[in-house]
Amino acid sequence: MQQALLTRFLRYVKIDTQSDSRSTQTPSSAGQWQLAKLLQQELTELGFSDIYLSDSCCLYAKVPATVADVPTIGFIAHLDTSPDYSGSQVKPQIIENYQGQILPLADGEQLSPEQFPQMLRYIGQTLITSDGSTLLGADDKAGIAEIVTALHYLIQHPDIPHGEISLCFTPDEEIGLGVSHFDLARFAAEWAYTVDGGAVGELQCENFNAATAVITAKGNACHPGAAFGVLVNAMTMACRFHAKMPLHDTPEHSLGYDGFFHLISMEGSTEQAQLVYLIRDFDGEQFNQRKTWLHDVVAKYNDELTAGSLTVEISDSYLNMKNAIEPVPHVIDIATQAMEMAGIHADLQPIRGGTDGAQLSHRGLPCPNLFAGGHNFHGKHEFVCLESMLKATEVIINIAKLATQRYR
């Protein structure tokens, strides 16, 4: 099983599926179609049933039940990789029997346990990295490989009792559009799990409430030689506005249940400039307060201006899945027990981010998040432990068994 898992993962990461937030297409990049069609063919060859690739690049399939009258459950992972760092021409490096050394990467970069002490958790195990010129793509191709490997194992072993199992691989999760076209009726599961988490043992049933704020500064351009009393520099306005934002209420100064404002883009010209912020908070009331506060700061800034103006538009991205999962505690209990069966301590931690499962949970499909085994997502220092991937595969199989036992 381990070799099949590794072979799949290495095949998947070599396809560039980086999503593009500027695209108006679904999916936002051609590589996602390429991976989806490869998976469609692979699932067909492996004996999955009801395989369907939608016009929006959602790939569905099922594993038929071996026992009747038990609920259908599901597993979900995403096809795309982050737009934050290149996913083109990924060159995986495999480090067997890792002994705690610094791993050299491209252009003089390195993967060092001094900077990333979590590497030391994997002494004696196999690490997979990129060469440092790209991200690796374990987020979430590790999850895809684990789901395919686990469910193929169940197909190969029809003596294992389980209900019907649905899978779906979604596009554009990294830009918040992963489940925009997700067909709940076709998926037809009572509950599901995204396999999109980090270190071995992670089990996540709460995440940020998330919104995006776009601040637009409107100025007035003219020839700089005739600018006195006429020119209003929108970029200067935008910079001065950002200076009013709280200095330490940012991702690099927050952890655990801390929320933040995160400036992710700033661009423009003298005539018009734009700032884009992510707003994140676990607490629903504080999340709404952050949005209100930002509106108030923009209004106050406009009152201080003698020329030019600022506007703000805030759009919600996803909500904390906690409230949707708390009424169905068996979904978490089964995952916890599945990890215990695999010799893993379940580590319930909040997601300092979001998954497709957050949106699906609020659409009526409870969907917590399981570990996939990776670290340092969205950048050149990303790595995954092969043994952790194998454990994730085992947990998926155990969940299928336990979901059946619970209802027999």
N, C-alpha and C positions, 0 to 999 in steps of 0.2 A: 504493500500500500504506500509506503514512504517514497519509493522510487516513482510510482505513478503520480503521486502528489507533486513531487519535485519537477518531473517532466512537464506536467501541465502548467505549473506556475511559470517555469522558464519560457514556455511557448507563449503564454499570455502576455508576459511583461514586455516582450519584444515588439508588440503591436502598440503603436503610439495612439492612445485614446484620450489624450489631453483635451478636456472640454474648453469651450471658448465662450465667455460671458457676453461677448460682443455679437455673437452669431444670432441670427433670427431663425435658424433652422433647428429642427429636432430630429436626431440629436445634433449637437452643436459642432461635431467634428466627424469627418469621414471614417476615422479609425475606429470609432465605436461601432459603426456598421460592420467593419471588417472583423472585429472580435466577435460580435453577435452572430455573424454568419458562420464563423469558424466553430463557435459553441453550438449553434444549431445543428451543424453537421456532426459534431462530436456526440451530442446527446442522442442523435438518431442512431449512430453506430453503437452506442452503449446500451440501447434498449429502453430509453425513456419513452413515455407515451404523451399524447396530447401536446406535442411540441408546436409552438406557434410564435412566430416573430412578427410583431405588430408593425404598422406603418410608422410608429413613433419609436421603434427600436427597443421595445420591451420584449424580452425573450422569456416565454412561459414554457413550463414542462411539468409533468407529473410522474410520480412513482406510484403504481397501483397498490392498493391495500392488500395485505396478506391476511387480515382479519376484518370482519364486518362490524358495523355499529360502533365505531369509534370516530372521534373528530378528525377532520383534515387539518393538518398543520402545515406551515410553510417556512421556507428559508429564502432570504433575499440578499443580494450583493449588487454592487454597481460596476458598470463597465468602464466609466471614465476615470482618469487621473486628474490631479489638481492643476488648474491653470497657473498656480504660483511658481512652478518650475518645470523645465522641459521634460517631456516624456518621450522624446524622439531618440531612436537608436540606443535604447537601454542596453547596457552591457553588464549583465549580472556577474558578480564575483562570488564564488562559493568558498567559504573558509571552514574547513572541517576541523573538529577537535580544537576549537578556539581556546586559547590559553591566556587571554587577558591583554594581549599586545595591542599596540596602536596599528590600525589598518590604513595603509597609504591609499589615497584617492588621487584623482586627476588634478593637474595644475597645482601641485604642492599641497593640496588639501589632505585632511586625514580624519579618520573616525577614531576618536580617542576615548578610552574609558575615563579619563580625567574630566573631559567635558560631558561625557554621556555615561555616568556610572552604572546605568542599567545594563550595559554590556557585560558587566561582571556577573550578572545572574546566569550567564550562559556558558560558563567555563566547561569545556569538554563537549560542547554541542556544536552544531553546524549553523553558521551565520551566512546570510545571503545579503549582499549590498549591491548597489550600482557601482560603476567605476568613479563616481563623483562628478561626472559631467551632466548627469540627469538625476531625476528621482528614480526610485526603484519601481514603484507601482504596486507594492504590497497592499496599499490602500486603493483599490480593494480587490486586486487580482488574487491575493492570498485567499480572501473570502470566497471568490468564485471557485478556485481550485479545491478548496476544502469542501464546499457544498457538492461539487461534481463528484469528487472522490468518495465522500461519505454516502451519497445517494446511489452511486454505482455499486458500492459494496452491498447495500441493501438489495439492489436488483440481483446481484450475484448470489445472495443468500436468502432465498424466499422462505427458508425455515424460520427467519427472524420475524416475530409478530410485530406488525405496525399498521397504522391506518394509512389512508391516502396521504401523500406528501406532495405539496406544490412547491415549485421554485420559480423565481423570477429574477432576471438580471436586468437592471434598469440603467438608462442613460442619464448623464448630466446631473448626478447627485451632487457633485462638487460645486455646482453653480445654483443649487437649490431647486432644480427642476426635475429631480429624479422620478417623482411620482405624479407629475402633472397629468400624465396619460395612463397611469396605472389602473388596470381594469380589475376592480375588486371582485366582480361577478365571475370573471374568468379564473382568477386566482382561487377563489372559493375556499378559503381556509378560515378556521375559527380563530386561530391566532398564528403568529409567525415570529421569526427572529431574523433581524439583520445580522450578518456575520461581517462586521465592519469595525471592530474594536481593536485595541492595542495589545498590551502584554497579556501573556497567558493568565487566565483566571478572571479577566475583566468581565463583569456582567453589569450592564447599565440599563436602568429603567427611568432615568430622569436626565434631562438635557437643558441647555439654555432655551429661554424664549429669545427669539431673534428677529431683528428688523434691520433694514437698511435705510439710512438717511442721506439724501442728496441735497447739499447746500449749493445754491447757484448765486454767484455774485455777478451783478450786471453793472458795468461801468460805462465809460464813454471814450472811444478811441479818437485820436486826432494826431496830426503831425507833432512830434515832440518840440519842434521849434516854435510852434504856436500853441503850446499846451497850457499856458498860464490861465487859470480860471476856467478851463474847458475840459482838460483831460481828467478822467476818473479811472484809475488803474484797478481793474477787477481783480487781478492777481494780488495786488497789495491788500485789497479788502479781504480777500480770502485768507491770506497769511495772518492778518491781524485778527480775523475771527478765530482761526485755529489757536492762536495764542491765548484766547479766552477759555479754551477747553481745559478741563482739569488735568494737570500734569501727570498725576500718578493713577488716574482712573483708566488704565490702559492694560492691554494683555500682558505686557512685560512686567507689570507691577501687581499682577493678580494671580490667584490660584484657588483651588477648592471651589467654594461656592461664590467667590467674588465675581461680580459682573464688570463690564467695562464699555468704553467707547474706543473704537479702533479705526483710525484713518487709514483707508486702503488705497485711495487714489486722490491725486490732485493734479489738475491740468487746466490749461486755459490760455487766454490771451489778454491783452489790455481791455478788450471790449467785454469779455465774459470768461469767468473761471468757475471751476466746479470742484467741490470737495465731497468725497463719498466716505461715510462712516458706517461701520457695523455697530449695532447696539445689541448688547448681550446681558441677560440677567436670568438667574434661575427663579427668582421670586416674581410672581405675576404683577403684584402691586408695584414693586420697585421698577420693574420693566416699564410699566405705564408711566411712572414718575420720570424715568429717564427721557421718554419721548416728550412728555409735557415740558420738562426742563429745557430740552433742546429748542422747542418752539419758543419758549420764553426768552432764551438767550438770543435767538435770531431777532425776535421782536425788539428787544432792548438795544441790540446793535443797530438796527434800523433807525431807532429813535435818536441815536447818537450821530448818525450820518447827516452830512449837509448835501451830499450828492451820491448818486448810485443807490443800489438796493441789494438786499439779500432775500432769497426765498428758501424754504425748506420743504421737501417732500419726503415723507416717511412711509415705507411699506413694510408690513409684517412678512417674515419669511417662514417661520415655523414656531410652534409653541412647545412648552415642556410636556413630554409624554407622561409625566408622573401621574397626573390626575386621571388619565385614561387607562393606566395599568394597575393602579391601586385596587380597583374593584375586582380584578382577576388575579389574585395572588398566586394561584396554582401555576400560572405561566412562569413566574419567577422561581417558585418552588421546584418545578420540574428541571429548569436549567441548573439550579443550584445542586440538585441531587445528581444530575448528569455529570457535572464537574467532579463531584465527590467520587462517583464511580470510576472516573478517569484518574483519580489520585490528585485532584486539583482543589485547592481552596478557592471558593468563589469570592471574588473581591468586588463588592458592590460599590461602584464609584460613579459620581455624576459625569456625564459627557460634557466636557468643555467645548462643545460644538453641537452638531446636529447630525442626524441620519435620516434616511428615507423613512425609517420606522417612526420618527417623531410625527411626521405628517400623517402616516398611515394610522397611527394610534388614534389620532383625532378624527379620522374618517371611519372609525369603527373596527379596525383591525389591530388589536393590541400587539405591539411589536417591539420588545426590548432588543438590546444589542449584545451580541456575543463577541468575545475576543477573536481576532484573526492572527495575532502573534507578532505584529509589526511595531516599530518604534520610529519616531522622528519623521512622521508623514509630511508630505508636501515640500520636501527639499532634498538636497544632495546627500544628507547624512542618514537617509532612510535605510533601515535594515529590518530583516525578519529572521526569526529563528526557526529552522526547519522542524525541530522537535516540537515547538509550540504549535506549528501548523498541523502536525500530526495529532496533537492533543485536541485541537479544535475539531478536526475530522472525527475523532472518537466521541467528542461531546455531542456532535450533531447526531451520530448514530444512537447514542444513549438517549437523547431527547426523544427520538422516534420510538424507541422501545418504551420509555417511561410514559409517554403520552397515551400509549395503547394500554399499558397496565393500569393506569389510573381509571380507565373507563370500562374495564372488563369485570 
